[in-house]
Amino acid sequence: MIAIRIALALLSAAATQPAAAAQHEGAAPASQDDRDRAEVDRATLLIKAGKPDEALAVLDLLIAAQEKSRKADPRQTYCARSIQETILYAGMGAKEKKNTVVLPQSACYSMFLKGFALIDLKRHDEAKVWFERALAMAPSNSQFIGELGEWYKSRRDWDKAAALYAEAESASLLSPADSQVFDKTRALRGRAFVLVERGKLDEAEKLYRQCLTLNPDDARAKQELQYIAEQRGKKI
């Protein structure tokens, strides 16, 4: 999937940044987060190098260690990559009257990245499980929501894909500042793609043009607009 390659580039940049999310009601030692992020970085590089099987081995060990450390913690656990997400999840816990901890992004990106590795290994159904597990820990992560939308798009399940892309667009407001345009335009392109498949070219064009307003260098939006023009020409 092209979307996976683009997202990997973004993930590689995000994974090396210090976690933006402060923890609510307690924090894991910084050294542990550093180790986890280093392993996420390592797995990312292995996938980019075309070694998903090696990446999977790294991630399986990391995920097992992370799950073991969380097993004895009775609190509701979330994972965030921005302050906005952290505040949202902490508020959700308070509303439900549950003790809540919001972990750094490495806690859920390990699972998300495992989904990427499984896609490369052609184990698509297994990949979906890990995208969903990552999303369960970060339900307002636009990147996670959008990737699950891509999974449904690959299955031509237009209804589910469209709903997830719309959700990802809304959630992009919570993305880190340097990821907001990427997340929003990706969601808009996903919505537009579904509209093209449904023959709604005018609506799709509007969304692709929104992408160009946000990012004038959006090559994929330009390509899709050219495709729409070609489809209209065929109907004349």
C-alpha positions in Angstrom: 0.0 0.0 0.0 1.3 3.5 -0.9 -0.4 4.8 2.2 1.7 2.5 4.4 4.9 3.7 2.9 3.9 7.4 3.4 2.8 6.6 7.0 6.1 4.8 7.7 8.0 8.0 6.8 5.9 10.0 9.2 6.1 7.3 11.9 9.9 7.2 11.6 10.0 11.0 12.3 7.4 10.8 15.1 9.0 7.8 16.9 12.3 9.6 17.4 10.7 12.6 19.0 10.4 12.8 22.8 6.9 11.7 23.8 4.6 14.7 23.9 2.1 13.0 26.2 2.5 13.6 29.9 1.0 10.9 32.0 -2.1 11.2 34.2 -1.8 9.8 37.7 1.7 8.5 37.4 4.4 8.1 34.8 6.6 5.3 33.6 10.4 5.9 34.1 11.7 8.0 31.2 14.5 5.4 30.6 11.8 2.8 29.9 10.2 5.0 27.3 13.6 5.7 25.8 14.2 2.0 25.4 10.7 1.4 23.9 11.1 4.3 21.4 14.5 2.9 20.4 12.9 -0.5 19.6 10.1 1.2 17.7 12.8 3.1 15.7 14.6 -0.1 15.1 11.5 -1.9 13.8 10.6 1.0 11.6 14.0 0.9 9.9 13.8 -2.8 9.4 10.4 -2.5 7.6 11.7 0.4 5.5 14.7 -1.9 4.6 12.3 -4.6 3.4 12.8 -6.9 6.4 9.3 -7.2 8.0 10.1 -10.6 9.5 13.0 -9.2 11.5 10.8 -6.2 12.5 8.1 -8.5 13.7 10.6 -10.3 15.9 11.6 -7.0 17.5 8.1 -5.9 17.9 6.8 -9.1 19.4 9.4 -8.9 22.2 8.7 -5.3 22.8 4.9 -5.8 22.9 5.3 -8.7 25.3 7.4 -6.6 27.6 5.0 -3.7 27.5 2.0 -5.9 28.1 3.7 -7.5 31.1 4.5 -4.1 32.7 0.8 -3.1 32.3 -0.8 -6.3 33.4 -0.7 -5.5 37.1 -1.9 -1.9 36.6 -5.7 -1.7 37.2 -6.0 1.7 35.6 -7.6 2.5 32.3 -4.7 2.8 29.9 -4.5 5.1 26.9 -1.6 6.2 24.7 -1.2 9.7 23.2 1.1 11.5 20.8 0.0 15.1 21.6 -1.0 17.1 24.6 -4.5 17.5 23.2 -4.9 13.8 23.0 -3.6 13.4 26.6 -6.1 15.9 27.9 -8.9 14.2 26.0 -8.2 10.7 27.4 -7.6 11.9 30.9 -11.0 13.7 30.7 -12.6 10.5 29.4 -11.3 8.6 32.4 -12.5 11.2 34.8 -16.0 11.2 33.2 -16.2 7.5 33.6 -14.8 7.8 37.1 -11.9 5.5 36.3 -8.3 5.9 37.3 -6.5 6.6 34.1 -2.9 6.5 32.8 -1.9 8.1 29.5 1.3 6.5 28.2 3.8 7.9 25.7 3.2 7.0 22.0 5.7 4.2 22.0 3.2 2.1 24.0 0.8 1.9 21.1 3.0 2.5 18.1 4.6 -0.8 18.7 1.3 -2.5 18.0 0.5 -0.2 15.1 3.9 -0.9 13.5 3.3 -4.6 13.9 0.3 -4.2 11.6 2.6 -2.7 9.0 5.0 -5.6 9.2 2.1 -8.1 8.9 0.9 -6.2 5.8 4.3 -6.6 4.2 4.2 -10.3 5.0 0.8 -10.6 3.3 -0.9 -11.4 6.6 -3.6 -8.8 6.1 -6.3 -10.2 8.4 -3.8 -10.4 11.3 -2.7 -6.8 10.5 -6.2 -5.5 11.1 -6.2 -7.0 14.6 -3.1 -5.0 15.5 -4.4 -1.8 14.0 -7.5 -2.2 16.0 -5.5 -2.9 19.2 -3.5 0.2 18.7 -6.7 2.2 18.1 -8.2 0.8 21.3 -5.4 2.5 23.2 -5.5 5.7 21.2 -9.1 6.0 20.0 -8.6 9.6 18.7 -5.3 9.0 16.9 -6.0 10.2 13.3 -3.2 8.2 11.9 -4.5 5.0 13.4 -8.1 5.7 12.3 -7.0 6.5 8.8 -4.9 3.3 8.5 -7.8 1.2 9.5 -9.8 3.1 6.8 -7.1 2.1 4.3 -7.5 -1.5 5.4 -11.2 -1.4 4.6 -10.6 0.5 1.4 -8.3 -2.4 0.3 -11.3 -4.7 0.8 -13.6 -2.3 -1.1 -15.8 -1.9 1.9 -16.7 1.7 1.0 -19.1 2.3 3.9 -16.7 1.4 6.6 -13.8 3.1 4.9 -15.8 6.3 4.4 -16.9 6.4 8.0 -13.3 5.9 9.2 -11.9 8.6 6.9 -14.4 11.1 8.2 -13.5 10.2 11.8 -9.8 10.5 10.9 -10.4 14.0 9.5 -12.1 15.2 12.7 -9.4 13.6 14.9 -6.6 15.4 12.9 -7.4 18.4 15.1 -5.8 16.5 18.0 -2.7 15.5 16.0 0.7 17.0 16.7 1.1 20.3 14.9 3.6 18.9 12.4 1.3 16.0 11.6 -2.0 17.8 11.3 -1.8 18.6 7.5 -0.6 15.1 6.7 -3.4 13.4 8.8 -6.2 15.7 7.5 -5.2 15.5 3.8 -4.8 11.7 4.0 -8.3 11.5 5.4 -9.7 13.9 2.7 -8.0 11.8 0.0 -9.5 8.7 1.4 -13.0 10.2 1.4 -12.5 11.4 -2.1 -11.3 8.0 -3.3 -14.5 6.4 -2.0 -16.6 9.1 -3.7 -14.8 8.4 -7.1 -15.6 4.7 -6.7 -19.2 5.6 -6.2 -19.2 7.8 -9.2 -19.5 11.1 -7.3 -16.8 12.9 -9.2 -17.9 16.5 -8.3 -17.9 15.8 -4.6 -14.5 14.0 -4.9 -13.0 16.9 -6.8 -13.9 19.4 -4.0 -12.1 17.2 -1.4 -9.0 16.9 -3.5 -8.9 20.6 -4.0 -9.2 21.0 -0.2 -6.1 18.9 0.0 -4.2 21.3 -2.4 -5.4 24.3 -0.3 -3.8 22.7 2.7 -0.7 21.4 0.8 -0.1 22.8 -2.7 2.5 20.1 -3.2 0.1 17.2 -2.6 1.1 15.1 -5.6 -1.5 12.4 -5.0 -4.3 14.9 -5.0 -3.0 16.3 -8.2 -2.9 12.8 -9.8 -6.4 12.0 -8.7 -7.7 15.3 -10.1 -6.2 14.4 -13.4 -7.9 11.0 -13.2 -11.2 12.7 -12.5 -10.7 14.9 -15.6 -9.9 11.9 -17.7 -13.0 10.1 -16.5 -15.2 13.0 -17.4 -13.6 13.1 -20.8 -14.6 9.5 -21.4 -18.2 10.3 -20.7 -18.5 13.0 -23.4 
